[in-house]
C-alpha cells in the first residue's frame, strides 16, 4: 500500500509539473487543448516570458515524463518483487489512476482554476474570466476517463504478469 501511495504521489507531482511547464514557461496555446474555451479566447499569443523559458519549460516536461514512467516502473517492480497476481496489479494501477483523477478534479479544477490566482498570475487577461463558475467545465472528459482506466489497468497488469 505504501508503494501505491508513493507512486500515486509521483503521478500527482508529474501532473503538476506538466501543467506548470506548459502554463508558466512554454505558454503555447496549442498545448492547452483541455482548457476552457473562454480561457483560450482570452489568452493572447505570446513570445517567451524570458530568454530560455521554452527550454526550461520543456526540461520540466521531460522531468514530468520521467516521473510518470518512474511511478509506473516502481509500482511494477514492487509488485513483481512481492509476488503480486494479476488482480493486485490491476487494483494498484487503478488506485493510482483514480487518485490522479481526483487530484485533477480537486486540485487543478477546483483549487487552481476556480479558487486561486495560478492562471491569472501567468495570464493577467484571465482575471475575471476564471472563477468558481468554471468548476465542472470538463466533467465529460472526467467521466470518459473512468471507463478507459479499466482496460488500461488490465493491459498494464497483463504486461506486469509477463515478468
C-alpha positions as CSV (number, residue, x, y, z in Angstrom):
1,X,0.0,0.0,0.0
2,X,2.9,2.4,0.8
3,X,4.4,1.9,-2.7
4,X,0.9,2.5,-4.3
5,X,0.6,5.8,-2.4
6,X,4.1,6.8,-3.2
7,X,3.6,6.0,-6.9
8,X,0.3,8.0,-6.9
9,X,2.1,11.0,-5.3
10,X,4.7,10.7,-8.0
11,X,1.9,10.8,-10.6
12,X,0.5,13.9,-9.0
13,X,3.8,15.7,-8.9
14,X,4.4,14.8,-12.6
15,X,1.0,16.0,-13.5
16,X,1.6,19.3,-11.8
17,X,5.0,19.7,-13.5
18,X,3.3,19.2,-16.9
19,X,0.8,22.0,-16.0
20,X,3.5,24.3,-14.7
21,X,5.9,23.8,-17.6
22,X,3.2,24.4,-20.1
23,X,1.3,27.2,-18.5
24,X,4.2,29.0,-16.8
25,X,7.0,28.6,-19.2
26,X,6.2,27.2,-22.7
27,X,2.9,29.2,-23.0
28,X,1.9,27.7,-26.3
29,X,-1.9,27.7,-26.7
30,X,-1.7,24.5,-28.8
31,X,-0.7,22.6,-25.6
32,X,-3.8,23.9,-23.7
33,X,-6.4,21.8,-25.7
34,X,-8.2,20.8,-22.4
35,X,-8.5,24.4,-21.2
36,X,-11.9,26.1,-21.2
37,X,-12.7,27.8,-24.5
38,X,-13.3,31.1,-22.7
39,X,-9.8,31.0,-21.3
40,X,-8.2,30.2,-24.7
41,X,-10.1,33.1,-26.3
42,X,-8.8,35.5,-23.6
43,X,-5.2,34.4,-23.8
44,X,-3.1,36.2,-26.4
45,X,-0.3,34.5,-28.4
46,X,3.0,35.2,-26.6
47,X,6.6,35.0,-27.1
48,X,8.9,33.7,-24.4
49,X,8.4,35.2,-20.9
50,X,12.2,35.4,-20.6
51,X,15.1,34.2,-22.7
52,X,15.3,30.4,-22.4
53,X,11.8,30.0,-20.9
54,X,10.8,27.4,-23.5
55,X,13.9,25.4,-22.9
56,X,13.3,25.4,-19.1
57,X,9.6,24.5,-19.7
58,X,10.5,21.6,-22.0
59,X,13.0,20.4,-19.5
60,X,10.3,20.4,-16.8
61,X,8.0,18.5,-19.2
62,X,10.8,15.9,-19.6
63,X,11.2,15.5,-15.9
64,X,7.4,15.0,-15.6
65,X,7.5,12.3,-18.2
66,X,10.3,10.6,-16.3
67,X,8.3,10.8,-13.1
68,X,5.3,9.3,-14.8
69,X,7.4,6.4,-16.0
70,X,9.2,6.1,-12.7
71,X,5.8,5.7,-10.9
72,X,4.7,3.0,-13.3
73,X,8.1,1.2,-13.0
74,X,8.2,1.5,-9.2
75,X,4.7,0.0,-8.9
76,X,5.5,-2.8,-11.3
77,X,8.9,-3.6,-9.7
78,X,7.5,-3.7,-6.2
79,X,4.6,-5.9,-7.3
80,X,6.9,-8.3,-9.1
81,X,9.2,-8.4,-6.1
82,X,6.3,-9.1,-3.8
83,X,4.7,-11.8,-6.0
84,X,1.6,-9.8,-7.0
85,X,-1.0,-11.6,-9.1
86,X,-2.9,-10.1,-11.9
87,X,-5.7,-8.6,-9.8
88,X,-3.4,-7.0,-7.3
89,X,-1.5,-5.3,-10.2
90,X,-4.8,-4.3,-11.7
91,X,-6.0,-2.8,-8.4
92,X,-2.7,-1.0,-7.7
93,X,-2.8,0.8,-11.1
94,X,-6.5,1.5,-10.8
95,X,-6.0,3.2,-7.4
96,X,-3.1,5.2,-8.8
97,X,-5.1,6.5,-11.8
98,X,-8.2,7.2,-9.7
99,X,-6.0,9.2,-7.3
100,X,-4.6,11.1,-10.2
101,X,-8.1,11.8,-11.5
102,X,-9.3,13.0,-8.0
103,X,-6.2,15.2,-7.9
104,X,-7.1,16.7,-11.3
105,X,-10.6,17.4,-10.2
106,X,-9.9,18.8,-6.7
107,X,-6.5,20.4,-7.1
108,X,-6.4,21.5,-10.8
109,X,-10.1,22.2,-11.5
110,X,-11.5,23.3,-8.1
111,X,-8.4,24.9,-6.5
112,X,-6.1,26.2,-9.2
113,X,-8.7,27.1,-11.8
114,X,-11.6,28.2,-9.6
115,X,-10.1,29.4,-6.3
116,X,-6.5,30.6,-6.8
117,X,-4.6,33.1,-8.8
118,X,-2.5,30.5,-10.5
119,X,-3.7,31.0,-14.1
120,X,-4.1,34.8,-13.9
121,X,-0.6,35.0,-12.5
122,X,0.7,33.8,-15.8
123,X,-2.1,35.3,-17.9
124,X,-3.4,38.6,-16.4
125,X,-6.0,38.6,-19.2
126,X,-7.8,35.8,-17.3
127,X,-8.7,38.0,-14.2
128,X,-12.4,37.9,-14.1
129,X,-12.7,35.0,-16.6
130,X,-11.7,32.2,-14.2
131,X,-13.5,31.6,-11.0
132,X,-15.8,29.2,-9.2
133,X,-18.3,29.2,-12.1
134,X,-15.7,27.2,-14.2
135,X,-15.8,24.2,-11.9
136,X,-17.0,21.2,-13.8
137,X,-16.4,22.6,-17.3
138,X,-14.6,19.3,-18.3
139,X,-16.9,16.8,-16.5
140,X,-17.4,14.9,-19.7
141,X,-13.7,14.3,-20.0
142,X,-13.5,13.1,-16.4
143,X,-16.5,10.8,-16.9
144,X,-14.8,9.4,-20.0
145,X,-11.6,8.7,-18.2
146,X,-13.2,6.3,-15.6
147,X,-14.2,3.6,-18.1
148,X,-10.9,4.0,-20.0
149,X,-8.9,3.3,-16.9
150,X,-10.2,-0.2,-16.5
151,X,-8.9,-1.6,-19.8
152,X,-5.7,0.4,-19.4
153,X,-5.0,-1.1,-16.0
154,X,-6.0,-4.5,-17.3
155,X,-3.4,-4.2,-20.1
156,X,-0.7,-2.9,-17.6
157,X,-1.4,-5.7,-15.2
158,X,-1.1,-8.2,-18.1
159,X,2.3,-6.8,-19.0
160,X,3.4,-7.0,-15.4
161,X,2.4,-10.7,-15.3
162,X,4.8,-11.4,-18.1
163,X,7.7,-10.5,-15.9
